Amino acid sequence: MNLDLKKLKLRSVNEKLQSIDRKKNSRKFTISNPEGNHAICAGLTENIDVTIKGHVGYYCAGMNQNANIIVDGNVGTGVAENMMSGKVHVKGNASQSAGATAHGGTLIVDGDTSSRCGISMKGIDIIVKGSVGHMSAFMAQSGNLVVFGDAGEALGDSLYETNIYVKGKVKSLGADCEEKKMDKKHKSKLKELLKKAGSNIKPDQFKRYGSARKLYNFNIDNVSNY
Amino acid sequence: MCGIVGIYLKSKKFEKSLGGMLSKMLVSMESRGPDSAGFAIYNSDKNKTYKYSICLNEMNFEKFKKEIKKKVKLINIENNSDHVILKSIKKPHEILPILESFVEISLVGYGKSIEIFKQVGSPSKVVKKFNLDNFSGTHAIGHTRMATESAITTNGSHPYSTGEDECLVHNGSLSNHNNLRRKLKKNGSKFNSENDTEVAAGYISDSLKNRNLKQTLKKGLSELDGFYTFIAGTHSGFAVLRDEIACKPAVIAETKDYVAICSEFQAMAHMPNVNNAKIFEPEPGIVYSWGK
């Protein structure tokens, strides 16, 4: 079923997709003429396929659960923010804060993302086939961030337990983020993630970054600074 | 918040529809800035005529026309709502003191190609009021304001022009504008409001005396403290700069015919062939410029 945003109101399109009858078989949708509108496909809960044909605005697919959403274009700030499950695939570039605070699911971006990709992520897997901007994975708590290209300044600043895999160059690491050894279990997890993104790049080409865990507890040697 | 928009035409193809395209951008950025709106549109006459853009405020047009004609030899004076475009071959250093003697009015911009219109009210009302759809030109910049640090007045609206054919729109806020204003005043700059963006415009005009626009903005990175996405216009084009934290959004679309910049993509969704344009976000701390 095609939903044309030139003819239908954004709110009615979202309401329709948010209230899919489980007994119905119609589970494939396309949205045409998104024209940069915000919050398209926000709050979906059912296992449906939605393809958005064109560029979208902010918070696309926010809070997603179960739905499989493809954006055939670029996305604005906060794509898949606070996603719980499901899959979001952006074929163009993403703006800042892609996958912010998301608890689960998979976000794949074929292009680049700008700053703060995966900020405060809490379990999502984010795979970026291009590069990510500055302060990506800032305060990231859990999940995986995979970057095929380069990472901007202060990658993984104040990081908790997210694993970051980068194939290209890292401009600089943020506070408490360090390069880590790639164990077998990391390689197999990365292989699984790369497969999800339809890539056959070898895990050996990536470097792993994680938390040095030095900010977890107060260091008494710093007491004079306070 | 605030919304900023700009169009630079690479070919003559869309010159006649420039006003209409900018008007749609401003209206769609109403959600980011409902308090006031304004635009600067460049249409270069290649003669020696200067255009002075004036907001009449409460003054009656006929009264102003009668009085200014006594003092200045004009080529033309045109009324557009509560604004006036005054054309004369007299140079700014001769005209500006005369205009200052009219206490009711405010000069919003001047130069050989720039015309500026700005007023309080929603962007849709402002573009209608000035008939922006009918304007043509080579490039244009616009702003929709959500007021934060200074009052909702004409003088608090963008674009700010503090030099010949120069203008600036700004999304963000500056934290060192009071200090900078004091310094610039010592150097002879004049300010008409308490607004932070006016200081940035004054800073740019002051710096342009010794540098080009690109060098000026680069230097501004270390001297302007705060959050910003700027679009700075000159007679030949415009430049874009985001601060190094880059919290304030911007997206650029470039085709063989034009460059469009907006705070959000939705503001340029109506642009011709935009879905096949090269679309990117300006990187933090890097100056992008078009024109000379």
Interface residues (C-beta under 8 A of the other chain):
Chain A: E35 G36 N37 H38 G54 H55 V56 G57 Y58 G73 N74 G76 T77 G92 N93 S95 Q96 S114 S115 G133 H134
Chain B: A246 P249 V251 E264 F265 Q266 A267 M268 A269 H270 N275 I279 F280 E281 E283 P284
